[in-house]
Amino acid sequence: MDASKLLEILAYTLPALITGTVAYYFFDLHTKNEEGRRRFLLNKEAQKDALPLRLQAFERMVLFLERINPTKLLIRLTPFSSDKNDYENYVIAQI
């Protein structure tokens, strides 16, 4: 092979390698962007479903905390006998 043949092969190969590298870079960038967009949409959809459940859980927690407040609990529950151990067990059971 003489130098002109080698130079001709290099003249065809070098632009093809550069074009392939640029195409790979853009394809990789595009796939990462699409993956990020899909992940964002998935998280957005999950948030839409999870928000009412979280609010419901907070409402239940507030009701539970109101229910175990000793001042409100003792007003609501009347003792059914004079034994304090029975009343204590009854209050614990109501909590």
C-alpha positions in Angstrom: 0.0 0.0 0.0 1.3 3.3 -0.9 0.8 6.6 1.0 -2.0 7.9 -1.3 -4.2 4.8 -0.7 -3.7 5.1 3.1 -4.5 8.8 3.0 -7.6 8.1 1.0 -8.8 5.4 3.5 -8.1 7.8 6.3 -10.0 10.6 4.5 -13.1 8.4 4.4 -12.7 6.8 7.8 -12.1 9.9 9.9 -15.3 11.8 9.0 -17.3 8.5 9.5 -15.8 8.1 13.0 -16.5 11.7 13.9 -20.1 11.5 12.6 -20.6 8.2 14.5 -19.3 9.7 17.7 -21.5 12.8 17.5 -24.6 10.6 16.7 -23.8 8.3 19.7 -23.5 11.4 21.9 -26.8 12.8 20.8 -28.6 9.5 21.0 -27.3 8.9 24.5 -28.3 12.5 25.5 -31.8 11.9 24.0 -32.3 8.5 25.9 -31.2 10.1 29.2 -33.6 13.0 28.7 -36.5 10.6 27.8 -35.7 8.5 30.9 -35.7 11.6 33.1 -39.0 12.7 31.6 -40.6 9.3 32.2 -39.4 9.2 35.7 -40.7 12.7 36.4 -44.1 11.8 35.0 -44.2 8.6 37.1 -43.3 10.6 40.2 -46.0 13.1 39.4 -48.6 10.4 38.9 -47.5 8.7 42.2 -47.8 12.1 44.0 -51.3 12.6 42.7 -52.3 9.2 44.2 -50.3 9.5 47.4 -51.4 13.0 48.5 -55.0 12.1 49.4 -53.7 9.0 51.3 -51.2 11.1 53.2 -53.9 13.7 54.1 -56.1 10.9 55.3 -53.3 9.4 57.4 -52.7 12.9 59.0 -56.4 13.2 59.8 -56.4 9.8 61.4 -53.3 10.8 63.5 -55.0 14.0 64.6 -58.1 12.1 65.6 -56.0 9.5 67.5 -54.1 12.2 69.3 -57.4 13.9 70.3 -58.7 10.6 71.5 -55.8 9.8 73.8 -55.7 13.3 75.3 -56.2 12.5 79.0 -58.5 15.4 79.8 -60.9 14.6 77.0 -60.6 10.9 77.5 -61.5 11.0 81.2 -64.5 13.3 80.5 -65.8 11.0 77.8 -65.4 7.7 79.8 -67.4 7.3 83.0 -66.2 4.7 85.5 -68.5 1.7 85.8 -67.2 0.6 89.2 -65.4 2.0 92.1 -62.2 -0.2 91.5 -59.5 2.0 90.1 -57.7 -1.0 88.4 -60.9 -1.8 86.4 -61.2 1.8 85.4 -57.5 2.0 84.4 -57.9 -1.1 82.2 -61.0 0.3 80.7 -59.3 3.6 79.8 -56.3 1.7 78.3 -58.7 -0.5 76.3 -60.5 2.6 75.0 -57.2 4.1 73.8 
